[in-house]
Amino acid sequence: MCIADRPEFAAKLRARLKGKVLLVGIGNVMRGDDGAGPKLIELLDGKVKAALLDVGEVPESYTGKILAAGADTVVLLDAADFGAEAGRWAILEPEEFADRALSTHQLSLRLFCRFIKENSSAEVLALGIQPAGIELGDPMSAVVNQSVHELAGILEEQLGYYEQPCHC
């Protein structure tokens, strides 16, 4: 979504975030834009009322922690090729994922989401960011970096800021 779609996107996201929320960052920071998920987790740490988990490239290795979190909503944060302009973001449903990997990782996100849904009562969705490049050793592109910061802001708004003590 472009910045002009921000209010509509935020409203759709707010409607999906129910109860206890777990944000799961997926990606490899050494592969350019593939590091979008972990970067979001880094930016949100201590700023939202949600559990955060950076699973790197292997979300399947964290299924025990994900299930143990007891979340009502699990949100996967990942660079995903959904055929949009680089830097765009979208709410992606598990049913939309092909049986092949939509993201840059080995396990199909569809299978991963199915496993989480079958073993918990959580709603599972993904926030995908269209990458510009995922070459090993490349830095994150400027357009994806900007999108990551915009999404962090939206998530902070939707999940609430932690109250800071007033030093008046």
N, CA and C of each residue as an Amber inpcrd file, in Angstrom:
protein
   504
   0.8400000  -1.1720000   0.0000000   0.0000000   0.0000000   0.0000000
   0.8890000   1.2420000   0.0000000   0.4740000   2.2250000  -0.6870000
   1.2280000   3.4670000  -0.6560000   0.7570000   4.3140000   0.5190000
   1.4860000   5.3680000   0.8160000   1.1720000   6.2000000   1.9750000
  -0.2540000   6.7580000   1.9070000  -0.7770000   7.0030000   0.6990000
  -2.1410000   7.5260000   0.5640000  -3.1690000   6.5240000   1.0700000
  -2.8370000   5.2540000   1.0840000  -3.7430000   4.2130000   1.5400000
  -3.5890000   3.9330000   3.0340000  -2.7610000   4.7070000   3.7110000
  -2.4470000   4.4260000   5.1100000  -3.6850000   4.3380000   6.0110000
  -4.6310000   5.2960000   5.9760000  -5.7940000   5.1890000   6.8700000
  -6.6210000   3.9190000   6.6190000  -6.8370000   3.5860000   5.3550000
  -7.6040000   2.3800000   5.0300000  -6.8530000   1.1310000   5.4900000
  -5.5470000   1.0840000   5.2320000  -4.7230000  -0.0460000   5.6520000
  -4.7470000  -0.1830000   7.1740000  -4.5840000   0.9330000   7.8890000
  -4.5700000   0.9150000   9.3530000  -5.8980000   0.4080000   9.8940000
  -7.0020000   0.8190000   9.2960000  -8.3210000   0.3680000   9.7490000
  -8.4920000  -1.1290000   9.5260000  -8.0540000  -1.6260000   8.3780000
  -8.1420000  -3.0640000   8.0990000  -7.2780000  -3.8590000   9.0730000
  -6.1010000  -3.3410000   9.3450000  -5.1980000  -4.0200000  10.2710000
  -5.7870000  -4.0100000  11.6840000  -6.2820000  -2.8680000  12.1280000
  -6.8680000  -2.7470000  13.4680000  -7.9870000  -3.7690000  13.6590000
  -8.7930000  -3.9830000  12.6350000  -9.8990000  -4.9380000  12.7150000
  -9.4130000  -6.3770000  12.8720000  -8.1870000  -6.6450000  12.4720000
  -7.6480000  -8.0070000  12.5260000  -6.8660000  -8.3050000  13.7990000
  -6.4100000  -7.2760000  14.5020000  -5.5720000  -7.4690000  15.6860000
  -6.4520000  -7.6280000  16.9170000  -6.6850000  -8.8720000  17.2970000
  -7.5730000  -9.1850000  18.4130000  -6.7930000  -9.8250000  19.5590000
  -7.1490000  -9.4420000  20.7780000  -6.5870000 -10.0760000  21.9630000
  -5.0800000  -9.9380000  22.0570000  -4.4480000 -10.9920000  22.5330000
  -2.9930000 -11.0150000  22.6670000  -2.3680000 -11.1980000  21.2830000
  -1.4730000 -10.2780000  20.9280000  -0.8630000 -10.2840000  19.5920000
   0.6020000 -10.6830000  19.6880000   1.0120000 -11.5450000  18.7670000
   2.4120000 -11.9340000  18.6120000   2.8680000 -11.5070000  17.2250000
   3.9190000 -10.6750000  17.1750000   4.5170000 -10.2630000  15.9070000
   5.7610000 -11.1020000  15.6820000   5.8240000 -11.7620000  14.5270000
   6.9150000 -12.6710000  14.2050000   7.6810000 -12.1130000  13.0060000
   8.9170000 -11.6900000  13.2320000   9.7590000 -11.1710000  12.1560000
  10.4920000 -12.3090000  11.4760000  10.3340000 -12.3930000  10.1590000
  10.9600000 -13.4490000   9.3700000  11.9030000 -12.8040000   8.3690000
  13.1300000 -13.3270000   8.2460000  14.0360000 -12.8290000   7.2190000
  15.4930000 -12.8680000   7.6300000  16.3380000 -12.5790000   6.6660000
  17.7820000 -12.5820000   6.8390000  18.3060000 -11.1700000   6.5900000
  18.8210000 -10.5290000   7.6340000  19.3090000  -9.1570000   7.5110000
  20.5240000  -9.0440000   6.6090000  21.1680000 -10.1500000   6.2750000
  22.3300000 -10.1390000   5.3830000  21.9320000 -10.1980000   3.9120000
  20.6090000 -10.2740000   3.6370000  20.1200000 -10.3810000   2.2660000
  19.2360000  -9.1880000   1.8960000  19.7560000  -7.9940000   2.0990000
  19.0550000  -6.7860000   1.6710000  17.6630000  -6.6580000   2.2480000
  16.6850000  -6.5530000   1.3620000  15.3060000  -6.3150000   1.7700000
  14.6780000  -7.4950000   2.4990000  15.3090000  -8.6580000   2.4340000
  14.8030000  -9.8200000   3.1570000  14.8420000  -9.5710000   4.6680000
  15.6060000  -8.6000000   5.1080000  15.6930000  -8.2690000   6.5270000
  14.5610000  -7.3990000   7.0370000  13.5260000  -7.1800000   6.2310000
  12.4180000  -6.3050000   6.6360000  11.7310000  -6.7850000   7.9110000
  11.4540000  -8.0770000   8.0170000  10.7720000  -8.6120000   9.1990000
  11.5750000  -8.4030000  10.4800000  12.8460000  -8.8460000  10.5160000
  13.6550000  -8.5930000  11.7130000  13.8400000  -7.1100000  12.0240000
  13.9310000  -6.2610000  11.0010000  14.0740000  -4.8250000  11.2290000
  12.8280000  -4.2620000  11.9060000  11.6470000  -4.7270000  11.5010000
  10.4160000  -4.2940000  12.1460000  10.4080000  -4.6820000  13.6220000
  10.8300000  -5.8940000  13.9270000  10.8850000  -6.3390000  15.3210000
  11.8270000  -5.4350000  16.1130000  12.9650000  -5.1190000  15.5340000
  13.9350000  -4.2320000  16.1930000  13.3210000  -2.8540000  16.4720000
  12.6380000  -2.2880000  15.4880000  12.0400000  -0.9600000  15.6350000
  10.8970000  -0.9350000  16.6480000  10.1960000  -2.0530000  16.8010000
   9.0270000  -2.1060000  17.6760000   9.3490000  -2.5150000  19.1060000
  10.5530000  -2.9980000  19.3270000  10.9290000  -3.4960000  20.6500000
  10.7180000  -2.4190000  21.7150000   9.8770000  -2.7290000  22.7080000
   9.5930000  -1.8080000  23.8010000   8.6060000  -0.7080000  23.4670000
   8.0270000  -0.7510000  22.2630000   7.1360000   0.3270000  21.8380000
   5.6960000  -0.1040000  21.6180000   5.4240000  -1.3980000  21.6610000
   4.0700000  -1.8760000  21.4150000   3.6450000  -2.8650000  22.4910000
   2.3430000  -2.9630000  22.6610000   1.7660000  -3.9320000  23.5910000
   1.5040000  -5.2250000  22.8270000   2.5880000  -5.8910000  22.4670000
   2.5260000  -7.1510000  21.7430000   3.8060000  -7.9220000  22.0430000
   3.7120000  -9.2390000  21.9450000   4.9090000 -10.0670000  22.0700000
   5.6470000 -10.0090000  20.7330000   6.9730000  -9.9950000  20.7860000
   7.8030000  -9.8960000  19.5880000   8.7360000 -11.0940000  19.5180000
   8.9220000 -11.6170000  18.3030000   9.8170000 -12.7510000  18.1090000
  10.4880000 -12.6310000  16.7470000  11.8190000 -12.5810000  16.7410000
  12.5990000 -12.5890000  15.5020000  13.0210000 -14.0320000  15.2700000
  12.5300000 -14.6390000  14.1820000  12.8180000 -16.0440000  13.9010000
  13.8290000 -16.2250000  12.7800000  14.3940000 -15.1330000  12.2940000
  15.3630000 -15.2370000  11.2100000  14.7540000 -15.9090000   9.9970000
  15.5350000 -16.7860000   9.3820000  15.0970000 -17.4690000   8.1640000
  14.3510000 -18.7740000   8.4270000  14.2420000 -19.1600000   9.6790000
  13.7030000 -20.4910000   9.9700000  12.5130000 -20.4300000  10.9380000
  11.3810000 -19.8950000  10.5010000  10.2330000 -19.8060000  11.4000000
   9.8050000 -21.1700000  11.9380000   9.9870000 -22.2060000  11.1370000
   9.5840000 -23.5430000  11.5640000  10.3420000 -24.0140000  12.8070000
  11.5230000 -23.4680000  13.0590000  12.2920000 -23.8200000  14.2500000
  11.7330000 -23.1700000  15.5160000  10.7960000 -22.2620000  15.3680000
  10.2340000 -21.5260000  16.4950000   8.7660000 -21.8580000  16.7450000
   8.2570000 -22.9250000  16.1410000   6.8390000 -23.2360000  16.3050000
   6.4860000 -23.4660000  17.7690000   7.3700000 -24.0830000  18.5380000
   7.1080000 -24.2930000  19.9620000   6.9340000 -22.9880000  20.7040000
   7.8280000 -22.0280000  20.4590000   7.7270000 -20.7110000  21.1110000
   6.4830000 -19.9650000  20.6520000   6.1660000 -20.0750000  19.3790000
   4.9920000 -19.3830000  18.8420000   3.7270000 -19.9330000  19.4830000
   3.6190000 -21.2500000  19.5620000   2.4360000 -21.8580000  20.1720000
   2.3790000 -21.5720000  21.6720000   3.5280000 -21.5980000  22.3410000
   3.5760000 -21.3480000  23.7880000   3.1920000 -19.9160000  24.1380000
   3.3100000 -19.0040000  23.1950000   2.9700000 -17.6030000  23.4520000
   1.4820000 -17.4310000  23.7370000   0.6650000 -18.3690000  23.2770000
  -0.7710000 -18.2990000  23.5340000  -1.4430000 -17.0860000  22.9200000
  -0.9600000 -16.6680000  21.7740000  -1.5050000 -15.4750000  21.1160000
  -2.8760000 -15.7490000  20.5060000  -3.6830000 -14.7060000  20.4740000
  -4.9590000 -14.7560000  19.7670000  -4.7690000 -14.4000000  18.2940000
  -3.7640000 -13.5670000  18.0370000  -3.4340000 -13.1540000  16.6700000
  -1.9360000 -13.2740000  16.4710000  -1.5320000 -14.0030000  15.4400000
  -0.1210000 -14.1250000  15.0700000   0.0560000 -13.4000000  13.7440000
   0.9600000 -12.4150000  13.7410000   1.2120000 -11.6260000  12.5370000
   2.6420000 -11.8880000  12.0920000   2.7790000 -12.4480000  10.8880000
   4.0950000 -12.6880000  10.3070000   4.5250000 -11.4320000   9.5640000
   5.7220000 -10.9560000   9.8450000   6.2800000  -9.7650000   9.1980000
   7.4000000 -10.2460000   8.2920000   7.2510000 -10.0540000   6.9820000
   8.1950000 -10.6780000   6.0650000   8.2570000  -9.9360000   4.7380000
   9.4230000  -9.9960000   4.1060000   9.5340000  -9.5760000   2.7120000
   8.8730000 -10.6820000   1.8940000   7.9900000 -10.2970000   0.9960000
   7.2540000 -11.2860000   0.2130000   7.0300000 -10.7600000  -1.1950000
   7.2390000 -11.6210000  -2.1590000   7.0230000 -11.2470000  -3.5500000
   5.5750000 -11.5180000  -3.9090000   4.7710000 -10.4610000  -3.9080000
   3.3650000 -10.5980000  -4.2850000   3.0620000  -9.7950000  -5.5380000
   4.1310000  -9.4970000  -6.3070000   3.9670000  -8.8760000  -7.6070000
   3.6710000  -7.3940000  -7.6060000   4.0130000  -6.7120000  -6.5310000
   3.7430000  -5.2750000  -6.4350000   5.0340000  -4.4830000  -6.6480000
   4.9010000  -3.1730000  -6.6260000   6.0450000  -2.2730000  -6.7070000
   6.8650000  -2.4010000  -5.4160000   8.1790000  -2.3470000  -5.5480000
   9.0610000  -2.4660000  -4.3800000   8.6690000  -1.4700000  -3.3010000
   8.6250000  -1.9490000  -2.0650000   8.2890000  -1.1100000  -0.9340000
   6.8150000  -1.1280000  -0.5580000   5.9660000  -1.6340000  -1.4490000
   4.5430000  -1.7190000  -1.1180000   4.3550000  -2.7650000  -0.0240000
   3.2980000  -2.5910000   0.7600000   2.9940000  -3.5970000   1.7700000
   1.5500000  -4.0180000   1.6240000   1.2540000  -5.1900000   2.1730000
  -0.1020000  -5.7290000   2.0760000  -0.3480000  -6.7030000   3.2110000
  -1.6260000  -6.8380000   3.5760000  -2.0410000  -7.9070000   4.4660000
  -2.2480000  -9.1210000   3.5830000  -1.5520000 -10.1860000   3.8930000
  -1.6220000 -11.4060000   3.0920000  -2.2670000 -12.5130000   3.9190000
  -3.2160000 -13.1970000   3.3290000  -3.9030000 -14.2960000   3.9910000
  -3.1870000 -15.6030000   3.6710000  -3.1350000 -16.5240000   4.6250000
  -2.4760000 -17.8090000   4.3720000  -3.0230000 -18.5300000   3.1430000
  -4.3270000 -18.3840000   2.8770000  -4.9330000 -19.0450000   1.7260000
  -4.4030000 -18.4930000   0.4040000  -3.8560000 -17.2800000   0.4230000
  -3.3300000 -16.6630000  -0.7920000  -1.9600000 -17.2180000  -1.1670000
  -1.2740000 -17.7750000  -0.1930000   0.0710000 -18.2730000  -0.4570000
  -0.0170000 -19.5240000  -1.3180000   0.8540000 -19.6060000  -2.2770000
   0.9540000 -20.8280000  -3.0730000   1.6210000 -21.8900000  -2.2110000
   1.5460000 -23.1340000  -2.6270000   2.2260000 -24.1940000  -1.8840000
   3.7350000 -24.0840000  -2.0260000   4.1630000 -23.2390000  -2.9380000
   5.5930000 -22.9350000  -3.0060000   5.8330000 -21.7170000  -2.1200000
   7.0700000 -21.4560000  -1.8090000   7.3650000 -20.3450000  -0.9060000
   7.0300000 -19.0080000  -1.5640000   6.2450000 -18.1760000  -0.8920000
   5.9540000 -16.8090000  -1.3390000   7.0640000 -15.8980000  -0.8580000
   7.5870000 -16.2350000   0.3090000   8.6850000 -15.4450000   0.8490000
   9.9900000 -16.0450000   0.3340000  11.0880000 -15.6240000   0.8970000
  12.3900000 -16.0770000   0.4210000  12.8870000 -17.2950000   1.1990000
  12.0260000 -17.9170000   1.9800000  12.4570000 -18.9570000   2.8950000
  12.0740000 -20.3500000   2.4150000  12.6870000 -21.3470000   2.9960000
  12.5320000 -22.7130000   2.5430000  11.1110000 -23.2520000   2.7060000
  10.5660000 -23.1050000   3.8760000   9.2460000 -23.6500000   4.1430000
   8.1690000 -22.7160000   3.5940000   7.1970000 -23.2800000   2.9310000
   6.0800000 -22.4820000   2.4490000   5.3890000 -21.8300000   3.6400000
   5.1270000 -20.5250000   3.5260000   4.4020000 -19.8410000   4.5980000
   2.9930000 -20.3920000   4.7360000   2.4410000 -20.9150000   3.6650000
   1.1040000 -21.5130000   3.7380000   1.1200000 -22.7180000   4.6680000
   2.1240000 -23.5770000   4.5230000   2.2330000 -24.7440000   5.3970000
   2.5100000 -24.3260000   6.8370000   3.3690000 -23.3280000   7.0040000
   3.6910000 -22.8360000   8.3350000   2.4420000 -22.2830000   9.0170000
   1.6770000 -21.4590000   8.2950000   0.4410000 -20.8890000   8.8430000
  -0.5720000 -21.9870000   9.1590000  -0.6820000 -22.9610000   8.2910000
  -1.6080000 -24.0700000   8.5190000  -1.2490000 -24.7990000   9.8120000
   0.0440000 -25.0220000  10.0330000   0.4850000 -25.6990000  11.2490000
   0.0930000 -24.8920000  12.4880000   0.3350000 -23.5830000  12.4580000
  -0.0030000 -22.7320000  13.6050000  -1.5130000 -22.7590000  13.8480000
  -2.3020000 -22.6380000  12.7850000  -3.7610000 -22.6250000  12.9230000
  -4.2910000 -23.9540000  13.4510000  -3.7140000 -25.0610000  12.9940000
  -4.1790000 -26.3770000  13.4200000  -3.7950000 -26.7000000  14.8580000
  -2.8000000 -26.0090000  15.3800000  -2.3100000 -26.3170000  16.7240000
  -2.5730000 -25.2070000  17.7380000  -3.3810000 -24.2380000  17.3650000
  -3.7530000 -23.1520000  18.2720000  -5.0910000 -22.5850000  17.8100000
  -5.6020000 -21.6600000  18.5730000  -6.8390000 -20.9920000  18.1630000
  -6.5520000 -19.6120000  17.5780000  -5.2860000 -19.3360000  17.3050000
  -4.8830000 -18.0130000  16.8270000  -5.3000000 -17.7650000  15.3830000
  -5.6360000 -16.5070000  15.1180000  -5.7890000 -16.0600000  13.7380000
  -4.3800000 -15.7550000  13.2460000  -4.0770000 -16.1710000  12.0160000
  -2.7450000 -15.9640000  11.4610000  -2.8720000 -15.1520000  10.1830000
  -2.0540000 -14.1000000  10.0900000  -1.9830000 -13.3040000   8.8760000
  -0.5530000 -12.8280000   8.7030000  -0.2520000 -12.3170000   7.5440000
   1.0910000 -11.8080000   7.2820000   1.0080000 -10.3700000   6.7960000
   1.9970000  -9.5920000   7.1900000   2.2110000  -8.2760000   6.6080000
   3.4350000  -8.4450000   5.7160000   3.2020000  -8.4110000   4.4270000
   4.2840000  -8.5860000   3.4680000   4.7450000  -7.2640000   2.9060000
   6.0510000  -7.1490000   2.7160000   6.6390000  -5.9780000   2.0720000
   7.3230000  -6.4690000   0.8040000   6.9610000  -5.8730000  -0.3240000
   7.5490000  -6.2490000  -1.6080000   9.0090000  -5.8260000  -1.6420000
   9.9420000  -6.7860000  -1.7820000  11.3640000  -6.4310000  -1.8060000
  11.8010000  -5.8870000  -3.1610000  12.8490000  -5.0690000  -3.1280000
  13.4930000  -4.6200000  -4.3650000  14.6250000  -5.5750000  -4.7060000
  15.3200000  -6.0750000  -3.6920000  16.4240000  -6.9990000  -3.9070000
  16.7630000  -7.7590000  -2.6460000  17.1820000  -9.0090000  -2.8230000
  17.4980000  -9.8600000  -1.6730000  18.8460000 -10.5630000  -1.8610000
  19.7590000  -9.8850000  -2.5250000  21.0710000 -10.4770000  -2.7580000
  21.9040000 -10.4800000  -1.4790000  22.6220000 -11.5480000  -1.2670000
  23.4850000 -11.6770000  -0.0990000  24.5040000 -10.5410000  -0.0680000
  24.5920000  -9.8630000   1.0630000  25.5470000  -8.7840000   1.2530000
  25.0370000  -7.4050000   0.8930000  23.8960000  -7.3370000   0.2190000
  23.3320000  -6.0270000  -0.1250000  22.6920000  -5.3880000   1.1010000
  22.7420000  -4.0560000   1.1940000  22.0090000  -3.3760000   2.2650000
  20.5240000  -3.3280000   1.9040000  19.6940000  -3.0210000   2.8790000
  18.2720000  -2.8480000   2.6060000  18.1040000  -1.6350000   1.6930000
  17.2330000  -1.7630000   0.6970000  16.9970000  -0.6600000  -0.2290000
  16.3150000   0.4970000   0.4980000  16.5070000   1.6980000  -0.0160000
  15.9190000   2.8940000   0.5950000  14.3990000   2.8090000   0.6120000
  13.7930000   2.3030000  -0.4560000  12.3350000   2.2480000  -0.5370000
  11.7690000   1.2600000   0.4810000  12.4170000   0.1230000   0.6660000
  11.9340000  -0.8500000   1.6560000  12.2140000  -0.3460000   3.0690000
  13.3580000   0.2850000   3.2810000  13.6580000   0.8570000   4.5940000
  12.5870000   1.8780000   4.9910000  12.1880000   2.7270000   4.0550000
  11.1300000   3.7060000   4.3320000   9.8230000   2.9960000   4.6680000
   9.4950000   1.9560000   3.9110000   8.2560000   1.2060000   4.1630000
   8.2750000   0.5260000   5.5230000   9.4290000   0.0010000   5.9080000
   9.5620000  -0.6420000   7.2120000   9.2750000   0.3750000   8.3200000
   9.8220000   1.5710000   8.1960000   9.5850000   2.6110000   9.2060000
   8.1150000   3.0520000   9.2260000   7.4880000   3.1450000   8.0470000
   6.0750000   3.5000000   7.9840000   5.2220000   2.4230000   8.6410000
   5.5190000   1.1640000   8.3470000   4.7680000   0.0650000   8.9550000
   4.9760000   0.0240000  10.4630000   6.1840000   0.2920000  10.9140000
   6.4460000   0.3350000  12.3580000   5.5500000   1.3860000  13.0080000
   5.4190000   2.5390000  12.3760000   4.5510000   3.5880000  12.8960000
   3.0950000   3.1560000  12.9610000   2.6330000   2.4940000  11.9260000
   1.2480000   2.0080000  11.9020000   1.0340000   0.9710000  13.0020000
   1.9740000   0.0490000  13.1560000   1.8450000  -0.9700000  14.1980000
   1.8730000  -0.3480000  15.5900000   2.7020000   0.6680000  15.7810000
   2.7250000   1.3680000  17.0720000   1.3580000   1.9980000  17.3530000
   0.7700000   2.6120000  16.3360000  -0.5520000   3.2340000  16.5040000
  -1.6150000   2.1920000  16.8380000  -1.5740000   1.0710000  16.1620000
  -2.6180000   0.0570000  16.3140000  -2.4580000  -0.7900000  17.5720000
  -1.2290000  -0.9630000  18.0170000  -0.9760000  -1.8090000  19.1860000
  -0.7040000  -1.0070000  20.4400000  -0.7830000   0.2830000  20.3390000
  -0.6310000   1.1320000  21.5100000   0.7990000   1.2840000  21.9600000
   1.1030000   2.4550000  22.3900000   2.4290000   2.7420000  22.9380000
   2.4290000   2.3280000  24.4050000   3.5830000   1.9220000  24.8780000
   3.7150000   1.7320000  26.3200000   3.6970000   3.1010000  26.9510000
   3.0090000   3.2310000  28.0610000   2.9250000   4.4970000  28.7600000
   4.2810000   4.8670000  29.3270000   4.6990000   6.0720000  29.0590000
   5.9360000   6.5870000  29.6380000   5.5550000   7.3960000  30.8770000
   6.2780000   7.2220000  31.9750000   5.9380000   8.0070000  33.1740000
   6.1080000   9.4940000  32.9060000   5.1950000  10.2670000  33.4430000
   5.2480000  11.7170000  33.2710000   6.2090000  12.3060000  34.3040000
   7.1550000  13.0670000  33.8170000   8.1250000  13.7450000  34.7060000
   7.8360000  15.2410000  34.6800000   6.6000000  15.5880000  34.9960000
   6.1700000  16.9920000  34.9260000   6.6470000  17.7890000  36.1020000
